[in-house]
């Protein structure tokens, strides 16, 4: 009888980790990377330091994810200081939709070209510090209608370059982990993002937003509390992005670097051929990539517009939005860790389906009960956060069980690509429903619609085990 834990076993369930593999060639084969790449992370002491350095980028990126795009700057930008209620929310939605379209056009080849150039870390640095510069520039957005377009441009452009940085950051995961630790390391980075967001939100809340006179004598006059928060956020991201750039060596995958160098437009032709091959050989995987791209964009919309809705619909003050943000990160983090055991026990698809249904129900409750005041958002809003993390986490493990052995890197690259390629859906749906309904709370229906569409696309996908 073949050992069920052996990576060569035909009966091995996909959620089994590979057995202890000492030879670098064997370890490399389980994730489809070169032997040299595994050898670069085999030293335990160096690996731990590199893992921490890599995770600190995620910790620092909370400055953009949590503070800029979710709970502070976008809330500030959609206040009545910048224009009529309903109008500014729709304009934010359109700005993010345009950013999403740019990401869809450019992101699919960003990782491909950085791999073939062998300069992944360089492009991580370039894109990261462009985001840092955009965040610094938000200090100059005063609370007046004439500054709205500047604010929208900085948020939209920041989103584009943040996604480009993320392509290279995620690709570096295999440079700081081994096949046996890749899931644990990935979860560590994800957790660092949640914790970093909580810590930074606490700092800016008690240091600048909540007090009448904050640190360094900062007050709310001319939006100075929020504007100084942007300076702090930029410095936070810039500082914690440095360790990965110094501690993790550049790795030039021989197969990628030796791959024929092609032009910008030819890169799309190559991408098309890769997708066609996957469609012919693993169609079920393609359907999951499509379904997950849609519902993951809906999940992103929950956080992107959550703070805006809390302030514009439910009357949360800037400080109350931050308190809610801290609670939301705690709930999302705990639920993600707790549901991980159910993923292994029941399978990823039931977890995802349950989470998406919970998100649709919670979103509809927020919409239909919006007149109920802040208690509605505290309960139904936190319920939304309860389901977001498990859906994201289980989505990754579901795909891991579908991928044919030796194609992990290729398919997870497409996983990232498809998610970015439809990143305009939630902002467009949000803006469209706000425009049609004339009130910000109608945007909730747009987000719910995107999640429901992803749920519908997921239903026929088979939860099969990969060929080993």
N, C-alpha and C positions, 0 to 999 in steps of 0.2 A: 504493500500500500504506500502510495506516495505521501511524503510528509505534507500535511495541509498548510504548513507555514512556509514551505519552500517557495521562493519566487518563481520556480519553474513548474510548480504543481498545477495541473489543469483544473483541479478542483478548488484551488485557493480562492477564498472569498476576497473581494477587492479591498475590503476594509482591514485586512490583515496587514500589519507592517512587514516589510521584508525581514527575513531572518538575519542574524548577525553576519555581516559580510566583511571579512577582513581585506581580501584583495581589492585594490582600487578599481580594477576592471569590472569585477562583479558588482560593486556598489554603483559604479557609473552606469552600468547597463540598466539598472532598475529605474533610472530617471532620464535616461537618454542623453547624458552629458559626457564630455570627454574625461578620460582618466586623469589628465592633468588638473582639471578643475576640482575633482575630489581630493587630489593630493594637496591642493592649496588650503584645504580646511581640515586636514586630518590632525594637525597639532591641537590638542585639547585646550591648552592655555591660550594660544593665540585665538582659537575659535571663540572662546567665551568673551574675550575682549572685543572681537569683531562683531559678535552678535549684539552686545550691548551698544556698540557704536552705531550699528545698523538700526537698532530699535529706537535710538535717540532721535533719528530723523523723523520717525512716526510721532514720537513725543512732541517734537518741535512743530510738526505740521499741523497739530491741533490749533495753532495760532491762526491758521488760515481757515481750516475746516470749521472749528467751533466759534471762534471770535469774529472772523471777517464775514464768512458766507452764511452763518446761521443765526447767532444769538446777539451780536452787538452791532456791527457796521451795517448790515442789511436792514436791521430794525431801525437804526438811526436814519438810513437813507429813505425809508418808506414812511417816515413821520410826516406830519402835516407841514413842517418847515420847508419841505421840498416840493409840495404840491398837494392837490386835492386827494382825499382818501379814495382809494380805488384806482385812481389814475397812476400813481407812483408804483403801486404794487404790480399793475399790469406792465408798466415800463420795465420794471426789474425782471419780470418774467420774460419779456421779449429780449432783453439784453442777454440773459442767461441762455435763451434759446439760440441766439446768434452764436454765442460762444460754443454751445453744443454742436452746432453745424460745422464750425471751424474745426472742432476736435474730431468730428466724424470724418472730415475730409483729410486731415493731416495725421491724426494719431495712428491709424492703421499701419503706417510705414515708419513711424518714429523709432519704435523698438527695433524693427528690421534693419534700418540703416545704422543705428548706433551699434548693433551687434557686428555688422560687417565692417564697420570702421574700427572696431576694437577700442572705442573711446566712450564707453558707457558711463563711467564715472565723471568724465569731463562734462557730458551733456546733463547729467544729474546736477552738477554744480551750476552750470549756466542757467538752466531752467529754474532751479531753486532760488537763485539770487535775483532773477528777474521778478519772481513772486515777492521776494523780500522788498525789492525796490518799489513794486506796485503797492504793497502794504504801507511802506513809509510815505508814499505820495498821498495816501488817504488822509493824512494829517491836514492837507490843504483843502479838504472838502468842507467848506463852511455850511451851516444850516440855512441855506437860501436856495430858491428855485434855480437860480443861474448856475449853481454848482452840481445840479442833479446829473447832467450828462457826464461830467468829469467823474463823479462817483460811480455811475453805471459802467463807464468805460473801464475804470480800474478794477471793478469787481469782475466784469466779463473777461478782460484780458488776463487777470490773475488766475481765473479758472482755467483758461486755455493752457497757460504755462505750468500751472500746478499739475494738470493731467499729464503733460509731457514729462515733467519731473517724475511723476508716479510710474510711468512706463519703465524708466530706467531703474528706479528704486525697487520695484517689484522684481525686475529681472535679476537684481543683485542677490535675491534670496538664496539662490543655489551657491553663491560665493561665500556665504557665511554659515551654511548648514551642510549636513550630509544627508543621504537618502533616508537614514533612520531618524533624523531629527528635524526634517524639513517642516512637518506639521507643527511641532512644538515651537520652533523658531518663528514660524509665521504667526502663530497665536500670540507669542510674546510681543511681536511688533504691534499687532492689533490691540492688545491690552495696553501697551505703552501709549498708543494714541488716545484711548479712553482716559487713562489716568492723567496724561499730560493736559488734556482738555479740562478736566476737573480742577487741576492745580492752577492752571492759568486763569480760568474763569473766577476762581476764588480770589486770586491776586488782584485782578482788575476790578472785581466787584467791591471788595473791601478797601482797595487802595484808591480807586478813582470814581466808580459809578455810584456807590451807595452814600458815601459821606457828602455833606454839603461842601466841605472843604477837604479835599483828599490830599494825598501825598504831594509834596512840593507845592502846596497851595493851590492845586488844580480844582477848579469849580466847573459847573455845568454851563457857564456863560459861553455863548458862541460854540456850543458843542465841544468845548475843550476837553471834557472828561472822556468822551468817546474818541476824540482825535488823538489825545495822548495815549489812550489804550492802543491805538493803531501803531504808534511808535514802539510801545512795549512789545506788541505782538510781532512786529518785524524783527526786533532785536532777539526775541525769544526763538523765532524760527531760524534766523541766521546763525545764532550761537549753537543751537542743538543740531544743526545740519553739518557742522564742521567735523565732528568725530568720524562719521562714515567716510568722509573724503580723505582723512588722514590715516585711519586705521585699516580700512579695507583696501587691499591692493587691486589695481586694475587687472581684469582677467580677459585675455583675448582668446576666445574659443577658436582653436585652429580651423575647425570646419566652417565656422561662420566667417572668420577673417579671410579664409581662402576662397570663399564663395565669390562668384563673379560680381564685380562692382558694376552697378547699373544706375541709370539716371532716375530722376524723381518720378516721372510718369511710368517708367518701366517697372518701378517698384510695385505699382498697383497691379500690373499684369502678373507679376510673380505672386502677389497675394491672391489674386483670382485663381491662379493655377493650384495653389495650396488648398484653397477652400473647395475647389472642384474635386480634387483628389479625396478630401475628407468626405465630401458629399457622396461620392461613389462608394467609398469603403466603410464609412461610419455615419450613416445618415441620422441615426438616433442621436448621436452626439451633436450634430449640426442643429437638430430641432431643440435640443436643450440649450445650446449656445444662444439661439434666437429667443427662446422663452426667458432664460435668465437675464439676458440683456435688457428685455423690456421690464421685468419686475424689479430688477436691481436699480433701474433708473427711477422707478416709482419709489423705492426705498430711499434713494438719495433725495428725492423731492420732499419726503417727510421731514428730513432734517433741514434742507435748504429753506423751506418756507414755513417751518414750524414756529420760529421766533417771530417772523413777520405776522403770522396769523394771531399769535398770542398777544401781540401789541395792538394790532389794528382792529381785530374783531373782539377780543376778550378784555381789552383795556389793561393789559399788564404794563407796568412801568418798566423802564430799562433794567432796573435792579431786579424786579420780579422775573423778568425774562431770563436773567442769568441764574437766578435761584432754580427756576424750572430747568434750565439747561444742565445744571449740575445734577439734579435729580434724574433727568433723562439719561445722562451718561452712566450714572450708577445703575439704573434699572436695565439699560441695554447691556452693560457689561456683565452683570450678575446673570441675567437670563441667558446670554450667549454661553457662558461657562456651564450653567446648570443643564441646559438642553443638550450639550455635547454628548452626555451619556445616553440620552434617548436616541440621538442620531445613530450611535453604534448599535443600539438595541433594536430599534424599529426600522432603521434605514433613513436615509436623508429625505427621500421624497415625501413621506408622511409629515415630517417636520416642516418642510417648506410649504406644503399645501395647507397645513394647519395654521402656520404663521401668516400666510397670505390671506386666508379667510379671516383671521383675526384682525389683520390690517384693514381689510375692506369694511368689516363690521364697525371697527373703532372709528375709522374715517367718516363713515356715514353717521355715526352717533355725534361726532363733532359737528357735522354739517346741520343735521336736523335739530340738534339741541343747542345751537349756538346762542340762543337768547337766554340760556340758563346761567350765564355768567362764568366766572373763572373756575368754579368747581367742576364744570363740564370739561374744560380743557385740562385741568389737573388730573381728572380720572381717565377720560377717553384719550387724552394726549399721551399720558404715561403708558396707557395700554398699547398705543401705537409703538412706543419705544420698546415695550416688552417683546414685541414680535419682530422688530427690525433686525436685531443682532442675530437671533437664531436663523432667520431666513438667509442672511448673508453668509453665515458660517456653514450652514448645511448645503448651500448652493455649491460651495467649493468642494466639499467632500462628495457630493453627488457626482460632480464631474470627474473627480478622481477615480471613482468606481467605474466610470464609463470608458476611460481612455485606454486604448490598446497599449500594451507594454512597449516601451521605447518611444512613445509619441507624447509623453507628458509635457515636455517643454513647448512643443509646437501647439498643442491644443490649449494649454493654459495661456499661451500668447494670444490665441484667437479669443479666448474667454475675456481677456482684458480688452482686446480690440473691439469685440462686438458690444461690450458694455459702453465703451466710449462712442461707438458709432451711432448709438441711439440716445445719447445723453441730452439731446434736445427735446425728447418727448415730454418729460414731466414739466419743464419750464414752459414749453409751448402750450400744453394742455392747461396748465395753471393760468397762464396769461389769457388764453382763449376764453375760459369759463369766467374769469373775472371781467373780461370785456363784455361778454354776453350778459352776465348777470348784473353787472354794475356794482357789485359789492365784493370785497376781498374774500368773504367766506365761500363764495362760489368756486374759488380756486381749489378748495378741498375736493370737489367733485372731479376736477381734472386729474389730481393725483390718484384718487381712488380708481378712476377709469384706467389709468396706466397699469396699476397693480392688478386690477381685475383682468386686463388683457393678457398680462404675463401669466396669471393663473390659468386662464383658458388655454394658452399655448402650452403650458406645462402638462396638462391633464393627459394627452396622448403619449407623452414621452415615457418610454419603458425604463424602469429602474433595473436595468440589466447589469451584470458583472462583466468587467472587461476581460478580454482574452489575455491569458498570462503566458 
